[in-house]
Amino acid sequence: MAAKTRDKKTMVSASELSQMGACERLVLFEAKYGKRKSQCQREAIERGRREHAKFFRDGVRSQADVQTSLSKPWCFCASLAWGPEAPETDLLRRFRDRILRRTAAGRGLIRVYYRTAPGLCRCLEGRRKLIRALCLGLKPTLWIAKAALAMQEQKERA
């Protein structure tokens, strides 16, 4: 409890301690003139802030989509195959939101899916045999999604 009430100025982070051991002159310089970030560091920080804001907006938008999934099912193929409220559809939504959206490649895959899936679903609508084939085709994706989410939850617990 006492550690939490200490003044932030008296606390030294592990990074600062390691830096002190590596370069005493830098520590003295920063103490005298203050810390200064390079242009490259400032640009990287700004890029990170933009990506975090975009990720947050996507997450908020995704939550709104899940809440209105009956009127606007964003998991087109799963909604056609099993229905918008099915556990399989929910699993794929969680995979999209928690795994795919975290990487640039995942977001690219989502964009491609959103461009192609609506047309595919319009073609499949009303064709029971093709929808059953779609269900079978999505089974490996379900297995991958389930395994990836389980691994992520295991990492978060550790």
ZIVEN-V762863 format. One record per pair of residues at least 24 apart in sequence whose C-alpha atoms are under 10 Angstrom apart, sorted by the first residue. I is the first residue (numbers start at 1). GAP is how many residues later the second one is. Records with the same first field share a line. If there is no record, write none. Layout:
I->GAP + GAP
This chain:
51->51
52->50
55->42 + 46 + 47 + 48 + 52
58->39 + 43
59->38 + 39 + 42
62->31 + 32 + 34 + 35
63->30 + 34
65->28
66->24 + 27 + 28
74->39 + 40 + 43 + 44
75->38 + 39 + 42 + 43
76->37 + 38 + 40 + 41 + 42 + 43 + 44 + 45 + 46
77->36 + 40 + 41 + 43 + 44 + 45 + 47 + 54 + 57 + 58 + 61
78->43 + 53 + 56 + 57 + 60 + 64
79->42
80->41 + 42 + 44 + 45 + 46 + 51 + 54 + 55
81->40 + 43 + 44 + 47 + 49 + 50 + 51 + 52 + 53 + 54 + 55 + 57
82->49 + 50 + 52 + 53
88->50 + 51 + 54 + 57 + 58
89->53
91->51 + 52 + 54 + 55 + 58
92->46 + 49 + 50 + 51 + 52 + 53 + 54 + 57
93->52
94->51 + 52 + 55
95->46 + 47 + 49 + 50 + 51 + 52 + 53 + 54
96->49
98->50 + 51 + 54
99->46 + 49 + 50 + 53
100->45
